[in-house]
């Protein structure tokens, strides 16, 4: 069994609930979406990755494992394209497993054997050029409910751009609240897009986004710390 891998590296988690924790990242090549704000464009195509076996990936992880690291994060691209591969790698590691996903492939996510933490992106219409496919949102909802029913720790990340309209943001959050079976256990992370200089004149709007989410969910606003620290 092989999967296309862009890179395997150790760094601090720069986003979401586990921000600042040392992790090993396995970045897969290939994605089923084409988001306008993507900061890993080199991982969109499967052809950009190197085909690696399960044993090769595990070997690379063990080579760079340090005492302060307890989690492997599968990212991309879209890692849920490779559920069987992730399951096999996870079985060979005595580490927590994190999945960073767009959540649009619920059946594949459901088939991953071992997951401890999932960071699931909620996509907004402004994230795409052209018409927004409503199936993206419906599949994200399905994935969230599957993960929460299994008792897996999951949180949502919503990337906001300076161009994000507050009304469309409200609509998405309201729909999310209506379709999540146990919203009390779901935290939303608002992530202002990088670079943060783009927000200098309009940073007051960040409070508005937080207030919208706070009507329905526990919420935090966290930028990409690894960009601030200038690390991968």
N, CA, C and O of each residue as an XYZ file, in Angstrom:
928
protein
N       0.840     -1.199      0.000
C       0.000      0.000      0.000
C       0.877      1.252      0.000
O       1.811      1.372      0.793
N       0.558      2.182     -0.905
C       1.327      3.419     -0.998
C       0.379      4.616     -1.079
O      -0.780      4.494     -1.476
N       0.914      5.778     -0.690
C       0.164      7.031     -0.796
C       1.145      8.141     -1.150
O       2.320      8.059     -0.792
N       0.681      9.187     -1.853
C       1.571     10.296     -2.222
C       1.777     11.262     -1.059
O       0.821     11.838     -0.540
N       3.012     11.428     -0.665
C       3.357     12.268      0.487
C       4.248     13.418      0.031
O       5.238     13.212     -0.671
N       3.884     14.622      0.436
C       4.683     15.813      0.130
C       5.879     15.919      1.064
O       7.008     16.135      0.623
N       5.619     15.766      2.366
C       6.678     15.925      3.356
C       6.254     15.347      4.696
O       5.066     15.205      4.986
N       7.252     15.019      5.504
C       7.058     14.590      6.888
C       8.014     15.426      7.725
O       9.225     15.390      7.506
N       7.485     16.172      8.674
C       8.336     17.086      9.428
C       7.800     17.285     10.842
O       6.642     16.980     11.124
N       8.643     17.794     11.718
C       8.270     18.081     13.095
C       8.206     19.591     13.299
O       9.086     20.331     12.859
N       7.137     20.036     13.980
C       6.997     21.466     14.250
C       5.977     21.650     15.365
O       5.494     20.677     15.944
N       5.658     22.895     15.657
C       4.579     23.201     16.590
C       3.271     23.325     15.809
O       3.241     23.875     14.709
N       2.196     22.808     16.396
C       0.886     22.997     15.781
C       0.553     24.485     15.800
O       0.552     25.113     16.859
N       0.272     25.042     14.633
C       0.080     26.482     14.536
C      -1.361     26.928     14.494
O      -1.639     28.124     14.406
N      -2.304     25.963     14.557
C      -3.707     26.312     14.415
C      -4.576     25.538     15.407
O      -4.228     24.431     15.818
N      -5.697     26.125     15.783
C      -6.728     25.379     16.499
C      -6.479     25.119     17.971
O      -5.701     25.818     18.620
N      -7.159     24.090     18.491
C      -7.161     23.797     19.920
C      -5.806     23.346     20.457
O      -5.487     23.600     21.619
N      -5.017     22.689     19.635
C      -3.725     22.152     20.097
C      -2.567     23.078     19.744
O      -1.421     22.637     19.649
N      -2.858     24.335     19.554
C      -1.845     25.304     19.145
C      -0.668     25.311     20.126
O      -0.855     25.331     21.342
N       0.528     25.295     19.577
C       1.735     25.321     20.394
C       2.273     23.955     20.763
O       3.394     23.862     21.263
N       1.507     22.875     20.532
C       1.981     21.533     20.859
C       2.906     21.013     19.765
O       2.653     21.215     18.578
N       3.964     20.352     20.170
C       4.895     19.742     19.224
C       4.220     18.540     18.564
O       3.673     17.674     19.247
N       4.261     18.494     17.250
C       3.663     17.405     16.495
C       4.553     17.008     15.327
O       5.412     17.773     14.889
N       4.329     15.802     14.839
C       4.910     15.386     13.566
C       3.805     15.451     12.528
O       2.720     14.903     12.724
N       4.087     16.122     11.430
C       3.102     16.328     10.383
C       3.414     15.440      9.177
O       4.542     15.407      8.685
N       2.401     14.729      8.718
C       2.506     13.963      7.478
C       1.584     14.649      6.479
O       0.361     14.575      6.595
N       2.182     15.315      5.501
C       1.393     16.070      4.527
C       1.217     15.258      3.243
O       2.179     14.959      2.535
N      -0.032     14.914      2.970
C      -0.337     14.162      1.760
C      -0.529     15.097      0.568
O      -0.862     16.272      0.724
N      -0.312     14.551     -0.614
C      -0.590     15.266     -1.857
C      -1.975     14.869     -2.355
O      -2.400     13.726     -2.189
N      -2.671     15.820     -2.965
C      -3.986     15.551     -3.512
C      -5.086     16.172     -2.675
O      -5.096     16.034     -1.451
N      -6.012     16.855     -3.331
C      -7.146     17.456     -2.633
C      -8.352     17.444     -3.558
O      -8.218     17.577     -4.774
N      -9.528     17.283     -2.970
C     -10.766     17.258     -3.746
C     -11.420     18.635     -3.858
O     -12.458     18.777     -4.504
N     -10.813     19.659     -3.228
C     -11.330     21.023     -3.314
C     -10.247     21.954     -3.862
O      -9.084     21.573     -3.994
N     -10.658     23.173     -4.173
C      -9.710     24.169     -4.678
C     -10.021     25.514     -4.017
O     -10.589     26.410     -4.643
N      -9.642     25.640     -2.745
C      -9.951     26.844     -1.973
C      -9.045     27.998     -2.392
O      -7.854     27.810     -2.643
N      -9.620     29.177     -2.464
C      -8.876     30.341     -2.940
C      -7.771     30.765     -1.985
O      -6.777     31.346     -2.421
N      -7.919     30.486     -0.673
C      -6.950     30.943      0.317
C      -5.880     29.895      0.639
O      -5.049     30.115      1.519
N      -5.894     28.778     -0.055
C      -4.992     27.663      0.272
C      -3.539     28.116      0.351
O      -3.033     28.778     -0.556
N      -2.870     27.750      1.456
C      -1.455     28.132      1.615
C      -0.523     26.944      1.378
O       0.673     27.020      1.662
N      -1.078     25.841      0.854
C      -0.251     24.679      0.491
C      -0.616     24.239     -0.923
O      -0.983     23.087     -1.154
N      -0.509     25.173     -1.864
C      -0.892     24.887     -3.245
C      -0.104     23.742     -3.854
O      -0.584     23.067     -4.765
N       1.116     23.518     -3.348
C       1.939     22.441     -3.889
C       1.379     21.063     -3.548
O       1.825     20.061     -4.107
N       0.416     21.002     -2.645
C      -0.133     19.708     -2.240
C      -1.495     19.418     -2.867
O      -2.126     18.419     -2.521
N      -1.957     20.261     -3.773
C      -3.277     20.067     -4.370
C      -3.313     18.867     -5.319
O      -4.320     18.162     -5.392
N      -2.236     18.639     -6.033
C      -2.195     17.549     -7.007
C      -1.515     16.312     -6.430
O      -0.469     16.410     -5.788
N      -2.118     15.144     -6.665
C      -1.497     13.895     -6.209
C      -0.120     13.695     -6.832
O       0.757     13.071     -6.234
N       0.061     14.224     -8.028
C       1.320     14.028     -8.758
C       2.495     14.727     -8.085
O       3.650     14.403     -8.361
N       2.210     15.677     -7.210
C       3.291     16.424     -6.569
C       3.915     15.672     -5.395
O       4.937     16.102     -4.862
N       3.319     14.567     -4.993
C       3.840     13.803     -3.865
C       4.726     12.644     -4.277
O       4.724     12.210     -5.429
N       5.474     12.160     -3.319
C       6.303     10.966     -3.515
C       5.544      9.772     -2.960
O       5.095      9.801     -1.814
N       5.396      8.721     -3.762
C       4.693      7.528     -3.298
C       5.521      6.836     -2.220
O       6.676      6.476     -2.448
N       4.921      6.653     -1.046
C       5.617      6.037      0.074
C       4.782      4.894      0.636
O       3.553      4.932      0.576
N       5.437      3.888      1.177
C       4.745      2.781      1.823
C       4.462      3.134      3.279
O       4.992      4.110      3.812
N       3.622      2.326      3.908
C       3.327      2.505      5.326
C       4.596      2.417      6.152
O       4.820      3.243      7.037
N       5.429      1.425      5.870
C       6.680      1.237      6.617
C       7.614      2.430      6.449
O       8.277      2.841      7.402
N       7.668      2.982      5.246
C       8.548      4.128      5.005
C       8.086      5.353      5.788
O       8.906      6.081      6.347
N       6.782      5.580      5.829
C       6.249      6.722      6.576
C       6.508      6.543      8.069
O       6.927      7.482      8.745
N       6.259      5.333      8.585
C       6.499      5.072     10.014
C       7.972      5.250     10.364
O       8.312      5.776     11.424
N       8.828      4.812      9.472
C      10.271      4.940      9.703
C      10.684      6.408      9.782
O      11.468      6.789     10.651
N      10.153      7.234      8.870
C      10.475      8.658      8.877
C       9.951      9.333     10.143
O      10.619     10.196     10.712
N       8.762      8.941     10.578
C       8.195      9.502     11.809
C       9.080      9.180     13.004
O       9.398     10.057     13.807
N       9.471      7.926     13.115
C      10.304      7.506     14.251
C      11.676      8.171     14.247
O      12.257      8.383     15.311
N      12.199      8.502     13.077
C      13.504      9.155     12.978
C      13.493     10.545     13.596
O      14.486     10.981     14.178
N      12.357     11.245     13.467
C      12.311     12.634     13.934
C      11.491     12.804     15.216
O      11.240     13.928     15.651
N      11.080     11.695     15.814
C      10.279     11.754     17.038
C      11.119     12.273     18.201
O      12.239     11.809     18.416
N      10.584     13.226     18.943
C      11.279     13.819     20.088
C      10.439     13.631     21.356
O       9.238     13.376     21.266
N      11.058     13.755     22.536
C      10.331     13.483     23.787
C       9.129     14.390     24.037
O       8.223     14.022     24.785
N       9.112     15.563     23.425
C       8.015     16.509     23.643
C       6.871     16.327     22.650
O       5.905     17.090     22.670
N       6.974     15.334     21.793
C       5.977     15.113     20.751
C       5.146     13.869     21.055
O       5.695     12.790     21.274
N       3.820     14.023     21.067
C       2.933     12.906     21.375
C       1.844     12.698     20.327
O       0.974     11.842     20.489
N       1.897     13.490     19.246
C       0.820     13.452     18.257
C       1.369     13.490     16.836
O       2.297     14.240     16.532
N       0.781     12.672     15.978
C       1.021     12.759     14.538
C      -0.202     13.392     13.902
O      -1.326     12.942     14.124
N       0.016     14.438     13.108
C      -1.079     15.109     12.427
C      -1.023     14.781     10.939
O      -0.030     15.061     10.268
N      -2.094     14.190     10.434
C      -2.213     13.921      9.004
C      -2.912     15.100      8.359
O      -4.045     15.434      8.707
N      -2.223     15.728      7.410
C      -2.714     16.948      6.802
C      -2.500     16.876      5.299
O      -2.125     15.830      4.771
N      -2.734     17.968      4.621
C      -2.603     17.920      3.175
C      -2.500     19.301      2.563
O      -1.947     20.241      3.134
N      -3.078     19.371      1.338
C      -3.977     18.452      0.659
C      -5.168     18.040      1.523
O      -5.553     18.723      2.472
N      -5.725     16.905      1.153
C      -6.835     16.333      1.919
C      -6.506     14.902      2.318
O      -6.611     13.989      1.500
N      -6.103     14.700      3.590
C      -5.650     13.381      4.039
C      -6.724     12.303      4.030
O      -6.404     11.119      3.918
N      -7.996     12.689      4.146
C      -9.045     11.663      4.191
C      -9.229     10.954      2.850
O     -10.023     10.018      2.754
N      -8.510     11.384      1.817
C      -8.489     10.640      0.564
C      -7.802      9.289      0.741
O      -7.941      8.403     -0.102
N      -7.055      9.132      1.849
C      -6.245      7.928      2.058
C      -6.552      7.272      3.406
O      -5.650      7.105      4.227
N      -7.807      6.900      3.645
C      -8.201      6.384      4.964
C      -7.519      5.081      5.353
O      -7.118      4.915      6.505
N      -7.381      4.156      4.411
C      -6.753      2.867      4.724
C      -5.277      3.048      5.058
O      -4.748      2.385      5.951
N      -4.624      3.939      4.343
C      -3.204      4.204      4.584
C      -3.011      4.809      5.973
O      -2.122      4.393      6.716
N      -3.842      5.786      6.318
C      -3.766      6.413      7.647
C      -4.007      5.383      8.740
O      -3.320      5.382      9.761
N      -4.985      4.507      8.526
C      -5.292      3.473      9.521
C      -4.109      2.551      9.748
O      -3.809      2.181     10.883
N      -3.439      2.181      8.668
C      -2.298      1.268      8.789
C      -1.114      1.943      9.476
O      -0.454      1.328     10.313
N      -0.841      3.189      9.135
C       0.248      3.917      9.789
C      -0.041      4.059     11.280
O       0.843      3.860     12.113
N      -1.276      4.403     11.607
C      -1.661      4.638     13.006
C      -1.492      3.388     13.859
O      -1.113      3.474     15.027
N      -1.777      2.217     13.270
C      -1.652      0.950     14.000
C      -0.207      0.669     14.398
O       0.052     -0.065     15.352
N       0.725      1.257     13.661
C       2.144      1.001     13.910
C       2.797      2.054     14.800
O       4.007      2.019     15.019
N       2.008      2.982     15.309
C       2.561      4.064     16.122
C       1.885      4.118     17.478
O       0.674      3.922     17.580
N       2.650      4.379     18.508
C       2.099      4.569     19.846
C       1.995      6.068     20.117
O       2.588      6.590     21.061
N       1.226      6.743     19.267
C       1.080      8.199     19.342
C      -0.381      8.565     19.113
O      -1.133      7.807     18.501
N      -0.775      9.733     19.610
C      -2.110     10.229     19.307
C      -2.193     10.577     17.824
O      -1.208     10.977     17.204
N      -3.387     10.416     17.275
C      -3.578     10.654     15.847
C      -4.531     11.821     15.647
O      -5.649     11.834     16.162
N      -4.053     12.811     14.878
C      -4.868     13.976     14.547
C      -5.102     14.026     13.047
O      -4.204     13.736     12.258
N      -6.311     14.396     12.664
C      -6.660     14.553     11.254
C      -7.063     15.998     11.015
O      -7.941     16.525     11.697
N      -6.418     16.639     10.043
C      -6.790     17.990      9.635
C      -7.463     17.879      8.276
O      -6.809     17.580      7.277
N      -8.774     18.120      8.237
C      -9.568     17.754      7.064
C     -10.584     18.819      6.684
O     -10.987     19.640      7.508
N     -10.992     18.790      5.412
C     -12.082     19.669      4.989
C     -13.448     19.041      5.262
O     -14.476     19.694      5.083
N     -13.464     17.786      5.693
C     -14.689     17.148      6.135
C     -15.686     16.792      5.053
O     -16.817     16.418      5.361
N     -15.295     16.899      3.788
C     -16.254     16.695      2.701
C     -16.335     15.246      2.225
O     -17.070     14.939      1.287
N     -15.583     14.361      2.867
C     -15.595     12.945      2.493
C     -15.975     12.116      3.716
O     -15.141     11.377      4.238
N     -17.226     12.225      4.183
C     -17.627     11.592      5.444
C     -17.455     10.081      5.483
O     -17.071      9.538      6.518
N     -17.725      9.397      4.396
C     -17.593      7.938      4.387
C     -16.149      7.508      4.566
O     -15.873      6.524      5.253
N     -15.231      8.234      3.958
C     -13.812      7.915      4.105
C     -13.324      8.229      5.525
O     -12.559      7.461      6.110
N     -13.772      9.359      6.065
C     -13.405      9.718      7.438
C     -13.925      8.672      8.415
O     -13.234      8.297      9.363
N     -15.133      8.209      8.181
C     -15.752      7.196      9.041
C     -14.964      5.893      9.045
O     -15.000      5.148     10.024
N     -14.253      5.615      7.956
C     -13.543      4.341      7.839
C     -12.133      4.366      8.425
O     -11.466      3.332      8.454
N     -11.669      5.522      8.889
C     -10.347      5.589      9.531
C     -10.451      4.964     10.914
O     -11.288      5.368     11.722
N      -9.607      3.985     11.185
C      -9.749      3.155     12.390
C      -9.508      3.905     13.693
O     -10.244      3.712     14.661
N      -8.488      4.756     13.731
C      -8.091      5.380     14.992
C      -7.907      6.876     14.808
O      -7.033      7.319     14.063
N      -8.746      7.654     15.500
C      -8.600      9.103     15.494
C      -8.801      9.616     16.913
O      -9.758      9.243     17.592
N      -7.893     10.471     17.349
C      -8.014     11.068     18.681
C      -8.547     12.488     18.617
O      -9.363     12.898     19.443
N      -8.075     13.238     17.621
C      -8.487     14.635     17.457
C      -8.700     14.912     15.974
O      -7.921     14.472     15.128
N      -9.771     15.649     15.674
C     -10.030     16.054     14.291
C     -10.266     17.557     14.237
O     -11.101     18.099     14.963
N      -9.518     18.215     13.367
C      -9.745     19.622     13.057
C     -10.458     19.668     11.708
O      -9.890     19.288     10.684
N     -11.699     20.133     11.714
C     -12.514     20.095     10.500
C     -12.849     21.506     10.042
O     -13.437     22.295     10.782
N     -12.463     21.807      8.809
C     -12.725     23.134      8.247
C     -14.172     23.255      7.805
O     -14.720     22.353      7.171
N     -14.784     24.385      8.147
C     -16.081     24.733      7.607
C     -15.849     25.758      6.495
O     -15.332     26.849      6.738
N     -16.233     25.394      5.293
C     -15.989     26.265      4.148
C     -17.107     27.288      3.976
O     -18.280     27.004      4.215
N     -16.705     28.488      3.555
C     -17.640     29.574      3.288
C     -17.700     29.824      1.784
O     -16.756     29.483      1.071
N     -18.794     30.416      1.285
C     -18.894     30.708     -0.146
C     -17.702     31.514     -0.675
O     -17.265     31.315     -1.809
N     -17.181     32.425      0.158
C     -16.053     33.265     -0.276
C     -14.755     32.485     -0.453
O     -13.780     33.019     -0.981
N     -14.734     31.251     -0.025
C     -13.518     30.447     -0.137
C     -13.297     29.894     -1.538
O     -12.261     29.293     -1.821
N     -14.274     30.101     -2.409
C     -14.197     29.512     -3.746
C     -14.492     30.552     -4.819
O     -15.264     31.490     -4.618
N     -13.850     30.351     -5.961
C     -14.172     31.158     -7.135
C     -15.355     30.496     -7.838
O     -15.315     29.303     -8.137
N     -16.389     31.259     -8.097
C     -17.564     30.677     -8.737
C     -18.627     30.302     -7.725
O     -18.561     30.703     -6.563
N     -19.611     29.529     -8.169
C     -20.761     29.174     -7.341
C     -20.387     28.162     -6.268
O     -19.634     27.222     -6.523
N     -20.920     28.362     -5.062
C     -20.637     27.479     -3.934
C     -21.506     26.228     -4.021
O     -22.721     26.316     -4.200
N     -20.874     25.066     -3.893
C     -21.570     23.784     -3.926
C     -22.109     23.469     -2.529
O     -21.330     23.238     -1.605
N     -23.418     23.460     -2.372
C     -24.042     23.226     -1.072
C     -23.692     21.855     -0.512
O     -23.737     21.656      0.701
N     -23.341     20.896     -1.389
C     -22.973     19.555     -0.916
C     -21.721     19.576     -0.044
O     -21.533     18.699      0.799
N     -20.877     20.566     -0.245
C     -19.687     20.706      0.594
C     -20.106     20.863      2.051
O     -19.604     20.161      2.929
N     -21.014     21.774      2.295
C     -21.483     22.036      3.658
C     -22.230     20.829      4.229
O     -22.035     20.475      5.391
N     -23.077     20.201      3.428
C     -23.854     19.045      3.891
C     -22.936     17.887      4.290
O     -23.203     17.192      5.271
N     -21.869     17.683      3.540
C     -20.928     16.617      3.871
C     -20.107     16.945      5.113
O     -19.759     16.051      5.884
N     -19.799     18.221      5.308
C     -19.105     18.632      6.536
C     -19.971     18.332      7.761
O     -19.480     17.841      8.777
N     -21.252     18.632      7.646
C     -22.198     18.349      8.733
C     -22.239     16.850      9.024
O     -22.196     16.430     10.180
N     -22.323     16.062      7.971
C     -22.371     14.603      8.136
C     -21.115     14.097      8.838
O     -21.197     13.262      9.739
N     -19.959     14.599      8.427
C     -18.694     14.187      9.048
C     -18.659     14.555     10.526
O     -18.242     13.751     11.360
N     -19.097     15.775     10.850
C     -19.107     16.217     12.243
C     -19.975     15.316     13.107
O     -19.564     14.912     14.195
N     -21.153     15.004     12.637
C     -22.064     14.164     13.417
C     -21.532     12.746     13.582
O     -21.729     12.127     14.628
N     -20.861     12.227     12.561
C     -20.237     10.899     12.653
C     -19.156     10.897     13.728
O     -19.115     10.009     14.580
N     -18.286     11.893     13.679
C     -17.171     11.965     14.619
C     -17.643     12.173     16.053
O     -17.117     11.553     16.977
N     -18.618     13.030     16.241
C     -19.126     13.309     17.580
C     -19.856     12.099     18.156
O     -19.796     11.847     19.359
N     -20.547     11.351     17.292
C     -21.238     10.146     17.748
C     -20.248      9.089     18.228
O     -20.575      8.265     19.082
N     -19.042      9.116     17.677
C     -17.991      8.171     18.078
C     -17.239      8.635     19.327
O     -16.421      7.892     19.868
N     -17.509      9.847     19.784
C     -16.818     10.370     20.953
C     -15.429     10.893     20.664
O     -14.629     11.077     21.581
N     -15.133     11.135     19.390
C     -13.825     11.669     19.003
C     -13.797     13.175     19.263
O     -14.770     13.870     18.974
N     -12.701     13.677     19.800
C     -12.556     15.112     20.012
C     -12.489     15.808     18.661
O     -11.575     15.553     17.878
N     -13.435     16.673     18.385
C     -13.474     17.371     17.101
C     -13.804     18.837     17.334
O     -14.629     19.174     18.183
N     -13.162     19.687     16.584
C     -13.500     21.107     16.597
C     -13.535     21.605     15.160
O     -12.943     21.000     14.266
N     -14.230     22.707     14.948
C     -14.323     23.302     13.616
C     -13.433     24.530     13.520
O     -13.338     25.332     14.449
N     -12.799     24.648     12.392
C     -12.007     25.834     12.088
C     -12.691     26.548     10.926
O     -13.023     25.926      9.917
N     -12.900     27.856     11.071
C     -13.493     28.649      9.995
C     -12.516     29.752      9.629
O     -12.282     30.668     10.417
N     -11.952     29.666      8.450
C     -11.033     30.702      7.978
C     -11.854     31.876      7.463
O     -12.724     31.709      6.608
N     -11.571     33.061      7.988
C     -12.254     34.253      7.491
C     -11.251     35.143      6.764
O     -10.106     35.300      7.188
N     -11.704     35.708      5.684
C     -10.902     36.602      4.857
C     -11.366     38.042      5.080
O     -12.486     38.256      5.545
N     -10.541     39.019      4.764
C     -11.007     40.406      4.867
C     -12.265     40.652      4.046
O     -13.032     41.570      4.338
N     -12.476     39.835      3.023
C     -13.649     39.996      2.152
C     -14.871     39.218      2.641
O     -15.938     39.309      2.034
N     -14.733     38.452      3.729
C     -15.849     37.639      4.223
C     -16.989     38.531      4.702
O     -16.806     39.396      5.559
N     -18.149     38.307      4.139
C     -19.323     39.108      4.491
C     -19.951     38.570      5.774
O     -20.148     37.363      5.912
N     -20.264     39.458      6.705
C     -20.799     39.044      7.993
C     -22.146     38.335      7.838
O     -22.452     37.421      8.604
N     -22.951     38.747      6.858
C     -24.268     38.117      6.677
C     -24.139     36.673      6.211
O     -24.850     35.801      6.710
N     -23.253     36.408      5.271
C     -23.072     35.026      4.799
C     -22.444     34.167      5.891
O     -22.737     32.976      6.003
N     -21.575     34.783      6.696
C     -20.979     34.080      7.832
C     -22.064     33.696      8.833
O     -22.081     32.570      9.332
N     -22.971     34.630      9.128
C     -24.078     34.355     10.050
C     -24.926     33.194      9.556
O     -25.328     32.329     10.335
N     -25.192     33.182      8.264
C     -26.042     32.142      7.685
C     -25.428     30.761      7.847
O     -26.119     29.801      8.191
N     -24.115     30.663      7.596
C     -23.430     29.376      7.708
C     -23.416     28.892      9.156
O     -23.684     27.719      9.416
N     -23.108     29.778     10.097
C     -23.059     29.391     11.513
C     -24.440     28.985     12.019
O     -24.568     28.039     12.796
N     -25.459     29.694     11.583
C     -26.826     29.364     11.993
C     -27.230     27.985     11.463
O     -27.832     27.193     12.188
N     -26.901     27.700     10.201
C     -27.197     26.395      9.618
C     -26.439     25.295     10.353
O     -26.964     24.207     10.589
N     -25.200     25.601     10.706
C     -24.388     24.633     11.429
C     -25.042     24.284     12.758
O     -25.108     23.113     13.132
N     -25.525     25.297     13.472
C     -26.129     25.061     14.787
C     -27.399     24.227     14.685
O     -27.714     23.465     15.600
N     -28.121     24.362     13.599
C     -29.379     23.641     13.425
C     -29.171     22.173     13.055
O     -30.072     21.352     13.225
N     -27.988     21.851     12.550
C     -27.766     20.500     12.014
C     -26.777     19.659     12.804
O     -26.502     18.519     12.431
N     -26.241     20.201     13.888
C     -25.318     19.446     14.726
C     -26.094     18.835     15.884
O     -26.834     19.526     16.585
N     -25.916     17.527     16.076
C     -26.714     16.809     17.072
C     -26.360     17.185     18.507
O     -27.221     17.140     19.385
N     -25.103     17.556     18.757
C     -24.694     17.882     20.125
C     -23.772     19.095     20.101
O     -22.566     18.976     20.316
N     -24.357     20.270     19.836
C     -23.531     21.454     19.613
C     -22.839     21.957     20.879
O     -21.901     22.750     20.798
N     -23.297     21.501     22.050
C     -22.638     21.917     23.288
C     -21.204     21.409     23.364
O     -20.368     22.006     24.042
N     -20.918     20.320     22.676
C     -19.581     19.729     22.724
C     -18.700     20.145     21.550
O     -17.611     19.602     21.363
N     -19.166     21.100     20.767
C     -18.400     21.518     19.594
C     -17.870     22.933     19.778
O     -18.619     23.860     20.089
N     -16.557     23.080     19.579
C     -15.943     24.412     19.662
C     -15.613     24.905     18.256
O     -15.191     24.132     17.396
N     -15.808     26.186     18.042
C     -15.499     26.804     16.763
C     -14.274     27.702     16.920
O     -14.217     28.547     17.814
N     -13.301     27.506     16.042
C     -12.117     28.359     16.002
C     -12.233     29.276     14.792
O     -12.252     28.808     13.653
N     -12.310     30.567     15.035
C     -12.266     31.537     13.939
C     -10.801     31.829     13.646
O     -10.046     32.225     14.534
N     -10.406     31.627     12.384
C      -8.999     31.834     12.015
C      -8.881     32.936     10.965
O      -9.195     32.709      9.797
N      -8.431     34.135     11.369
C      -8.201     35.196     10.384
C      -7.114     34.772      9.407
O      -6.076     34.246      9.810
N      -7.352     34.999      8.142
C      -6.385     34.595      7.130
C      -5.076     35.366      7.292
O      -5.056     36.499      7.774
N      -3.998     34.730      6.881
C      -2.684     35.383      6.874
C      -2.473     36.056      5.520
O      -3.017     35.596      4.516
N      -1.683     37.152      5.475
C      -0.966     37.787      6.585
C      -1.886     38.665      7.430
O      -2.869     39.214      6.933
N      -1.551     38.787      8.714
C      -2.388     39.549      9.631
C      -2.383     41.044      9.318
O      -3.256     41.781      9.778
N      -1.397     41.490      8.533
C      -1.363     42.901      8.142
C      -2.619     43.292      7.364
O      -3.022     44.455      7.355
N      -3.234     42.296      6.708
C      -4.446     42.577      5.934
C      -5.611     42.998      6.822
O      -6.603     43.549      6.342
N      -5.480     42.730      8.141
C      -6.577     43.021      9.065
C      -6.362     44.323      9.858
O      -7.199     44.682     10.687
N      -5.277     45.010      9.617
C      -4.939     46.186     10.430
C      -6.061     47.221     10.496
O      -6.377     47.729     11.572
N      -6.648     47.526      9.374
C      -7.664     48.579      9.326
C      -9.058     48.084      9.693
O      -9.956     48.887      9.945
N      -9.244     46.770      9.722
C     -10.595     46.234      9.949
C     -10.617     45.193     11.062
O     -11.520     44.358     11.113
N      -9.611     45.239     11.971
C      -9.553     44.211     13.013
C     -10.738     44.255     13.971
O     -11.010     43.276     14.666
N     -11.441     45.375     14.013
C     -12.635     45.469     14.865
C     -13.702     44.466     14.433
O     -14.542     44.069     15.241
N     -13.675     44.053     13.156
C     -14.669     43.108     12.655
C     -14.505     41.717     13.260
O     -15.453     40.932     13.270
N     -13.322     41.409     13.761
C     -13.094     40.102     14.378
C     -14.023     39.887     15.564
O     -14.450     38.762     15.826
N     -14.338     40.959     16.279
C     -15.258     40.855     17.407
C     -16.669     40.504     16.925
O     -17.399     39.784     17.606
N     -17.043     41.009     15.767
C     -18.374     40.724     15.219
C     -18.519     39.244     14.885
O     -19.538     38.630     15.200
N     -17.502     38.672     14.250
C     -17.549     37.253     13.905
C     -17.664     36.400     15.171
O     -18.430     35.437     15.220
N     -16.892     36.772     16.188
C     -16.915     36.021     17.448
C     -18.294     36.084     18.103
O     -18.783     35.087     18.635
N     -18.910     37.256     18.060
C     -20.234     37.422     18.664
C     -21.281     36.583     17.934
O     -22.197     36.048     18.559
N     -21.147     36.469     16.627
C     -22.073     35.636     15.847
C     -21.981     34.181     16.294
O     -22.998     33.546     16.569
N     -20.768     33.659     16.366
C     -20.585     32.263     16.748
C     -21.013     32.031     18.190
O     -21.587     30.992     18.515
N     -20.730     33.006     19.055
C     -21.026     32.870     20.475
C     -22.497     32.686     20.799
O     -22.840     32.253     21.899
N     -23.368     33.010     19.854
C     -24.797     32.781     20.061
C     -25.135     31.283     20.090
O     -26.163     30.881     20.635
N     -24.256     30.468     19.498
C     -24.571     29.054     19.327
C     -23.506     28.101     19.879
O     -23.831     27.006     20.339
N     -22.238     28.514     19.834
C     -21.136     27.620     20.169
C     -20.109     28.325     21.054
O     -20.069     29.553     21.139
N     -19.280     27.508     21.710
C     -18.076     28.014     22.361
C     -17.123     28.443     21.248
O     -16.982     27.730     20.255
N     -16.470     29.588     21.393
C     -15.688     30.133     20.282
C     -14.382     30.759     20.754
O     -14.317     31.360     21.826
N     -13.345     30.607     19.937
C     -12.072     31.313     20.126
C     -11.632     31.854     18.776
O     -11.961     31.288     17.733
N     -10.889     32.948     18.802
C     -10.295     33.513     17.588
C      -8.785     33.359     17.691
O      -8.150     33.937     18.573
N      -8.214     32.571     16.776
C      -6.786     32.235     16.851
C      -6.165     32.338     15.460
O      -6.595     31.630     14.549
N      -5.165     33.199     15.272
C      -4.478     33.270     13.974
C      -3.490     32.119     13.821
O      -3.307     31.319     14.739
N      -2.867     32.046     12.674
C      -1.864     31.008     12.415
C      -0.548     31.391     13.099
O       0.197     32.240     12.610
N      -0.283     30.759     14.218
C       0.889     31.109     15.012
C       2.193     30.737     14.305
O       3.197     31.433     14.459
N       2.189     29.656     13.539
C       3.426     29.266     12.865
C       3.858     30.306     11.828
O       5.044     30.431     11.526
N       2.884     31.055     11.283
C       3.245     32.133     10.352
C       3.910     33.286     11.112
O       4.843     33.918     10.618
N       3.412     33.540     12.314
C       3.993     34.603     13.138
C       5.416     34.227     13.578
O       6.307     35.076     13.604
N       5.619     32.951     13.920
C       6.938     32.477     14.361
C       7.878     32.225     13.189
O       9.073     31.996     13.373
N       7.314     32.270     11.975
C       8.087     32.029     10.741
C       8.722     30.633     10.752
O       9.906     30.460     10.465
N       7.875     29.633     11.099
C       8.312     28.228     11.029
C       7.306     27.467     10.179
O       6.211     27.958      9.905
N       7.682     26.282      9.771
C       6.782     25.479      8.940
C       5.636     24.940      9.760
O       4.774     24.239      9.229
